[in-house]
Amino acid sequence: DDPAVDAEQIGLQRRWYERVGVQGLQLFVNSIGDGKCRPVYLELLVDFLGEHAAELCDECRDRRDVNPLRTFDCKEKGCRAVMASAPKITDHLCDECAAHFADVRAHLDARGVAYTVDPGLVRGLDYYTRTAWEWVWPELGAQSTLSGGGRYDGLAEQLGGRPAPGVGFGAGVERLVLTLE
């Protein structure tokens, strides 16, 4: 559950990309809270989405009721404009999540890993907690995310196991090949 582990995973990815020759990557990070602070935030977000329902696409109106965090993933121009003024989860983190996120950023700073905090970077699965990140290569356009990761402290329990902290990432090899070409 140590924030240093989150930063270590991110640093591992950075070294990997550097060693295979990828240049110009950008790192985006966020905290999506936990089971204590996320439900409170989701209520605010659902209310906000309800107030702006007429401005959202059909899919985002559906997401409001099923998985409201995913409205941040919409690529529709109108939805992106609405979501730019949505409440930010980073403004509604509990003290523990805020401290964890501050520590992750401090560890990244100590490693010399440049990043941008993106409050719209989310994960749509309930087992994700706290740290979320993406490595992006803007030259790929709409499919610019090379890899994404995060903390998933709720996964083992959701699968029937004992509570156990976890953190990891997934990377698209085909996108990596495109960047190297």
HELIX and SHEET records of a PDB file:
HELIX    1   1 PRO A    3  VAL A   20  1                                  18    
HELIX    2   2 ARG A   38  GLU A   51  1                                  14    
HELIX    3   3 ALA A   53  GLU A   55  5                                   3    
HELIX    4   4 ASP A   58  VAL A   66  1                                   9    
HELIX    5   5 PRO A   68  ASP A   73  5                                   6    
HELIX    6   6 LYS A   77  ALA A   84  1                                   8    
HELIX    7   7 ILE A   89  ASP A   91  5                                   3    
HELIX    8   8 ASP A   95  ARG A  111  1                                  17    
HELIX    9   9 PRO A  138  GLN A  143  5                                   6    
HELIX   10  10 LEU A  155  GLN A  158  1                                   4    
HELIX   11  11 VAL A  173  LEU A  180  1                                   8    
SHEET    1   A 5 THR A 116  VAL A 117  0                                        
SHEET    2   A 5 GLN A  26  SER A  31  1                                        
SHEET    3   A 5 THR A 129  VAL A 136 -1                                        
SHEET    4   A 5 THR A 145  ARG A 151 -1                                        
SHEET    5   A 5 VAL A 167  ALA A 171 -1                                        
END                                                                             
